[in-house]
Amino acid sequence: MTSSGFLLVIHLFQCHNPGITVLGPPVTQVPKSKTLEATKLAIDAGFRHIDSAHLYNNEKEVGQAIRSKIEDGTVKREDIFYTSKPGEELFPEDERGKLIFDTVDLCATWEAMEKCKDAGLAKSIGVSNFNRRQLEMILNKPGLKYKPVCNQVECHPYLNQRKLLDFCKSKDIVLVAYSALGSQRPKIWVDQSSPVLLEDPVLCAMAKKYQRTPAQIALRYQLQRGVVVLAKSYNEKRIKETVQIFEFQLTSEDMKILDGLNQNFRYFQLKIAADHPEYPFADEY
């Protein structure tokens, strides 16, 4: 895992008003044909921001789906905001099975990203899993040409990232939320004793009040905070339900109640990278 693969994200194409996003890391084994079909369904439902990565091993199928929906006239290429993260080997290990890290300086890596943008290889560039200190390293870099347009981090009612969100807003950096519905709890990444967000009684009671699903409440919460939210699904019904979060609004009182669910609880602690010199989760935010 390289430092660039761990922390940096390229936004390959610009999109108009990307509020919600489909797909994301395939933590369960899903047939590639299903990835192709799910992407088509998402575009038909109104999704225009698609999040992917070399690590997810689904970029070919996502690309085929996008091309198909362009060819049938559903969208134009400029309508789609496609996000990816670079990389070569997924998890390179040494002879003892220990993860090999790339310790390239983040500012030097950012300068390479800027060159990608200048060369027309990227419309905009951003970061992922950066804490405030790391963001400031980039923002205060001598000769900075482009500041990060976004910071993609874990964010949900149990980890609402309020301080990081406020900082990002102050710097005109968009916060993008992954694991916005908690986690599918893959054993390799997530402690199996972790609480299930969508079973939270407060969230469920609010869902009943608004006649919505707990997932819709959790996603709408982020939208009203000014967060771009990622929502992974291969299920047609849930994909369509996600788009429906634009059809209602939470009251300010209910937003405060949801704020109160924060526990600073992180599902993805990325412990395999805890020894990395730029491990981002040791800082407060």
Beta strands, then each sheet from edge to edge (+ up, - down):
strand 1: 8-11
strand 2: 20-22
strand 3: 49-51
strand 4: 81-84
strand 5: 124-128
strand 6: 150-154
strand 7: 174-178
strand 8: 228-231
sheet 1: 1+ 4- 3- 2- 8- 7- 6- 5- 1+
end
